[in-house]
Amino acid sequence: MKSAIIVGAGFGGLALGIRLQSAGVATTIVEARDKPGGRGYFWEKDGFTFDAGPTVITDPNALNELWKLSGRDISEDVELMPVMPFYRLNWRDGTNFDYSNDEAQLRAEIARLSTDDVAGYQRFLDYSAGVYHEGYEKLGTTAFLDFGQMVKAAPALMRYQAWRSVYSIVSSYVKNEKLRQALSFHTLLVGGNPFTTSSVYALIHKLEKDGGVWFAKGGTNRLVAGMVALFERLGGTIRLGDPVASIETLGDHATGVVTQSGWRGEAEAVATNADVMHSYRDLLGTSRSAQRTVRGLKKKSWSPSLFLVHFGVKGTWPGIPHHMILFGPRYKELLADIYDHGVLAEDFSLYLHHPTVTDPSMAPEGHSTFYVLAPVPHMGKFPVDWDEIAPVLEKRILDEIGQRLIPDIHERIVTKFSYAPNDFAHDLNAHLGSAFSLEPTLMQSAYFRVHNRDPHIANLYFVGAGTHPGAGIPGVVGSAKATARLMLEKK
């Protein structure tokens, strides 16, 4: 294979482009928006830099591997800064729990909540290490194209009771409810409900413990910029601000793409990092096999959306760590409202991102950059006018931050804006405004997810959150490795 076109310059598309270009495949990435990054987009307003997200960088070795393909090092383009603690978890009764990979400190934090659970945590850590080896190290970059591959992998995963939920597994090791929440919330970072997401995702604990949690100096956008610099240095081409209108096919063969501007690109292979429903339903609208796939995708469960408030404030807050989880009064019941009932509840749990405590350059001197997000039902479960609801929800969320952390928040705000499910749908063509694509349940993982290579169009490939292994930076970078391996086999 000598040429390829990739639709979308998100993390998956960029990682795939780097792998193909490093192997000598002339690769063009076509991006709809004015900047690369996909969900790693950013804005600059009034001197503040706001990352759209994601903001948690784990498994830096998986990223550095992209540079090593051409004998380089990620430090040439990106400065990764360690984040400690990884997260501060806060409950409304004032309890704090600092979560990190400092073994002595973490055990002290656990003992402070429940001395009886220290030994149980060790057993959970052993469990997490085992499922990390089976589910991430062995299978994280494997493309599941046929059911036989799934059957071969099943016995190892069944030994770890993959049919159980993360929360169920955690609860079998620790009894304190706050600790159960502290050890199970991670699935929310990839769009999964801890009460229904396969226990395989408990591997995230081991992933963070071994690799740490990092932040790119200047924001996640600087990691995107570093990947773009590497890709272009290798000879790759990025075409910005020109949405792909269709992926052209001839029989069971993809021939190239046509953009809204009328530009036509031809290549020996096409890969899409766009939303999987958008790719099949809209970009492959003339393909009969694609439309059959659409019918199946409509029956699948999709991850929730997010409501984010970005705000810049006067003052600095050294006491507020980089990442905080602010738990609400309900856990299981709130998640059921979001995932099952399609209810925008009165209460919420929040994730607060405070990058200027790590990198003050992201705000004017003497100021701070924040964003706060609340998981909310996707537009299929909660079809409302978000333009009408957004100001009300924005104020409620900021009031909560004021009550728990920054008492005079409204007086300190210099600039703010919100980002809602309809923005995910409009800007990213995200089906139902989902923030993470397909929900990561057991029956929507590995072989049961969208395949890295289409089963009917032999030179059409998928990369990103909708394919194996799923959402999150390590997931989409892993999907790029799996997809690149398939594409280069055709070379």
N, C-alpha and C positions, 0 to 999 in steps of 0.2 A: 504494500500500500504506500502510495507516494503523497496523497493529499487527503485532507479531512476538513470538514466544517463543523464547528460546534455552535449550537444555539444557546446563548446565555453565558455571561461572564461572572457567574457566581463562583464560590469557592470550588465547587465540583468542576465547573467548566474550565476554570483557570488551571486547576491541578491536572486535569486530563490534557489540556493543551500543552502544559509544560512537559508531561510525560511523552506525548506524541512528538513534539518538536525536538526533544532531547534524543529521540530515536530516529530523527531524520525525516519525519513526516511533515510536509508543508501544511501548516494548520492555520486556519482563519477562525477567529471567534467573533460572532455577530451578536451584539448586545443592544437591546431595545432602549435602555436608559442612557442618560448623558454621562454617567460614570459607571465603571465596572464595580463588581462586588455583590450584586444580587441583594440578598438580605444583609450583606456587609456594606451597604450604602452609608453615606454620611452627609451631614449638612454643616455649613458654617454660618452662624448667625450672631451678629453683634459681638464678634470677637470670641465666641464660644464654639467649640467643635463638638458636635453631637453624632455619635455612632448610632446607626439604626439598630445594630446588633448583628450577629452574636458578640458577646463581650467576654465569654469564658473560653480561653485557649488552653486545651489540654493536649497531651501527647505531642510535645514539640518535635520529637524525633520523626514523627510521620510527616511533619512539614519540612524539616531539614532534609529529609530523603529526596525531596523534589530538587533541591539545590545540588545535592551530592551526585545526582544523575549526570551532571556536567562538570563535576569536580569542584563545585563551589560550596559556599557555606551560607546559611540563612543570615548570619550576622552581617554579611556584606550589604544586605538590603533592609533588614528589619532588626530593631533592638527589642528583644523580648525581656520584660521585666517581671520578676517573681511577685506573686500576690500572696500576702500572708496577713491574717488567716485567709484560707480559701473563701470562706463565707462566715459571716456572723448570723446565726439564727436567733430571732427575737420573737418572744411570745408576748401577748398583751398583758400578762401578769408581771412583766418586767424581767423575766428570765432570759439570759443570753447564753448562747452556746457557740464558742469559737471552734470552727471545723477546719482542720488542717492535716498535714501529714507529719507534723511534729509528734512522734509517738508518745513521748512522756506527757506533753501538754494535752493531747487528745484524750489519753486515758484519765488524766486529772479532770478534764471537762466531763467525761462520762461518769466518773466517780462522784462528781459534784451533784449530778442529777440522780444517780442510782448506783451505789457501790455494788449492788447485787448483779449489775449488768456488765461489769468490766470483763468477766470471763466469757460471757455470752458474746460480747463484741469481738473477742479474739476468735471465737468459732465462726462468727459471721465473716470476719476478714479472711479466714481460711476458705470459706465457701466462695467469697468474692474472687479470691485468687484462682480457684479452680475453674469457675465459670468464665473468668477473664481469659484463661489459657485456651479453653475450648471454644468460646464464643467470639473472642476478639483476635487473639494471636493466630489461631488456626483457621477461623472461618471469616474474619472481618474483611478480607480482601479476596474472598472466593466468590465467583459469579455462579449463582444457582440457576442453571439453565434447564435442568430436567429434574424430575421428581426423584430419580435415583440418587442424585447427589444429596438430596434432603434425607432420604432413607439412611444413607451411610452416616450422616452427621447425627441422626436422631438418637441413637443409643447413648452417646456421650452426654447430650443435652438432657435426656430423660433421667440420667443418673443424678443430675442437679435439679430434678423436678421442675423442668421448664414450663410445665402446665400451670404451676402456681404463680401468683403475683409477687412482685417485689415486696410489697407491704406484708404479705403473708409469710414470706421467707424471713424477712427482718424480724417479724413478730415471734417467729419460732426461736430466735436467739436472744432477743432483749424484751423486757416486759414494760419498761417505762414508756408511756405514750409519747412523750417529747422525743425520746431517743428513737422511737419507731418512725416518727416524722423526720427526724434529722438524718436517718439512714435510708429513707425511701424517697425523699423529694426529688432526687436527681433525675428521675424519669421525666419530670415536668420540663426539664431543660431540652428534651428531645421530643416533646409533644405527647408523652405517655402518662396515663393515669396510674399512679403507684398501685392502685387496687385492681387493675386489670392488665397492666403491662407485664409481660413474661419476666420471671425471675432471672432470666439470662441477663437482663439489663442491670442487675446488681453488680455487674462487672465494672460499672462506672466508678465505684468506690476504689477498686484496685487500680484502675486507669489513672485516677487523680493521685492516689497515694504514691505510685511509682514515678509518674511524670510531672507532678505538680500542677499548679494553676498559674497561668501567665497572662500578661497583657502586653500588647505591642505599644511601644512608646509613640505617642501621637494619636493612638486609637487603633481599633481593629482595622480601620481604613488604611493604615500604614502597612499592615500585613497584606491587604489587597494590593496596594501600590507596589510592594516588594515582589509579589507574585507576577504582576503585570510587567515589572522591569525585567524579571528573569525570563519570562516568556518572550518578550520582544528582543532581548539580548540574544536569545537562541534563534531569532529569525521569524518568530511568529507574528501574525497580524491581528489586530483587534479593530473591529469596525463598530463604533459607538453611535448611539442615537438613531438607529435604523432598525425598527422591529422586524423580525422575520414574519412574513405573512403566510408562507406555506413552505412545507418540506415537499419537494417534488419527488414523485415516484413514477417508475415505469415498470408495471407488473410487480414483481416481488423485489424490486431494487430501488433504493433511494439514489437519486441523481444529483441532488443539490438543494439549494434554498432560493426563494425569491423574497425580497424585503418589501416593505411598504413604499419605499422610494422607487422601486422598480429594479434595484440592483439584483442581478442573478449570479449566484456562485455555484459552480459545479465542483464535485469532489468524488473521490472513490468511496468515501464513507461519510455519513452524517451522524453526529451525536447531539443529543439535546439535554441541556441542563435546565431547560424551562420546566415549569410545573407539568407533571405527567398528564393530568387531565387536559390542560391547554394543548400540550403537544399532540395527544391523540385526537381530541375532539376538533380542535381548530386548525392546527398546523398540518395535520394529516387528514383533512376533511374529505379528500377525494379517494382515500384508500378504504376499501370495503373491510379489510381485515382490521384496520385501525378502529373503524366504527363499531365492530364487534367487541373490541377491547373496551371501548367507551361504555358499552352497556354493562360490562363487568365492573368497571371502575365506579360507576354510579351506585353500585350496591355495597361498596366498601365503606368502612368507617374512616372518617377524616379527623385529623387532630384539631383541637380547638384553635381559636385565633387569640390574639393579644390586643390589649388596649394599652398604649404607652403614652406617658407624659414626659416630654423632654423639657428641662428647665435649667436656666442659669441664674445663680443667686449671688448677691453681695455677701462677702465673708468666706472664711475657710473653716473646714470642719475636720480637724485631725482625729477627732473621736469617732467619726463615722467611717468604718472600713470600706474597702473598695466594693465588696459585694455583701449585700444583706438580704436575708429572707425574713419578711415580716409576716408571721403566721397570724391568721385571723382566729376568731373564736371557734370555727368549725374546720375540720379537715376532710374526713370522708364525705360528709354531707355536702360540703361546698363543691368538692370534685364531682359528685354525682349531679349537682345542679349544672355544672359546666359541661360535663361529658355526656350525660344521659338525658337530663330534663330540659336542657336549653333555656335555663333560667339565669337572668342577670341578677344575682343575689344582692341583698342589701350589704352583706359583709363581703370581704375579699381577703386573700393572701397576696402579698406583693413581693416583687423582686426589685431591690433598689441598687442602682449602679452609680458609683461615685468615683469616676476615673481620676479626678484631679487630686485625690489623696495619694495616688501613685505617680501621676504625671501632671503637675500644675500647669504645664504649657497648654492644656486643653481649655483654659479659661483665661480671661484677662487677669492681671495681677490683683490679688485680693478678692478674687471671685472663685466660684466653684461650678462645675458642670455635673448635672445629675440626669438620670432618667429612671422612671419608675414604671413597672409594667404589672398588669393584672391579667391572668388568663381569663378569657371570656368565651362563651359558646361561639362556634362558627356560624356563618350566615344561614346555613341550611337549618340549623336548630333554633336560631334566634334572628329571624328576618325583620329587621327594624331599620329606621332611618338613622344611621349613625351620626349624620351631621347634626341631627336634633338632640341626640342623647349625649354626644361627646362632651359638650361644655358642662353638663350636670355631673357626669362621671369624673371628669377631670377635677372639678372642685372637690368632690367627695374624696378622691384619692389624695389630693394635696392636703386636705384637712387632716387626713389620717397621718400623713408624714409630719404635719405640724404638731399633732397631738403626741406623737411618739418620739420625734427626733428634733424638729426645728420649729419651736413655738411660734415665731413670727415670720413663717415662711412666705406668706402672701405679701408682706411688706418688703421682703428681700428680693423677690423675683424681678430679674431684669428682662428676661425674655423667656417665652414658653410656647410650646405647640404640642398637639397630641397627634397620635397615629393610631387609626382604628381598623377593624376588619375590612371595611370597604376600601381602605388604602392598600391593604395587602392584595385585595382582589384587583384593584385598578393598576397599581404600579408593578405588581409581580405576576399578574394573571393567575393568582393563587385561587384554586378551586374553593368556593365557599368562603374565601378569605382566610383559609387555614394558614397558620403560621409555620407548620412543620410537615405539611403534606399528609400522607397516609398515617393513621394512628399505628404506633408500633406494638400491636398485639401479637400473640404467638401465631395466629392464623393470617397475619399480614406481614410476616417476617421471612427473610431468606427467599426460598422458592416462591412463597406466596405473595411476595412484593413484586412490583414491576421489574421485569428482568433487565439485566444490564445490556442484553442484546435482544431485539425484538424477535419473537419466534417465527414471524412470517416474512419480515423484510430483512434479509440476511445481513445487510450492511448498514442497518439503523441501530444506534446504540443509545443507552440512557445513562446518565450520571446525576448524582445529587440526592436530595433527601427522599425522593419518591422511590428510589431503587435500593437494592441491598448495599450496605447494611442499614442506612437510614439517616436521620437528621443529626445535627451537631457537626462541628468542624472535623473531628476525627472520622465521623461517619461518612461525610461527603468526600473527604480526601481519600478514605478507604475505598469508596465506590469508584473513584477515579482510577485507582490502582487496578481494581478488578476489571473495569471497562477497558483500560489501556491494554491490559494483557490480552483480552479478547481481540481487540483491534489489531494489535501488533502480530498476533498469530496469523492474521490474514496477509501480513506484509509479504 
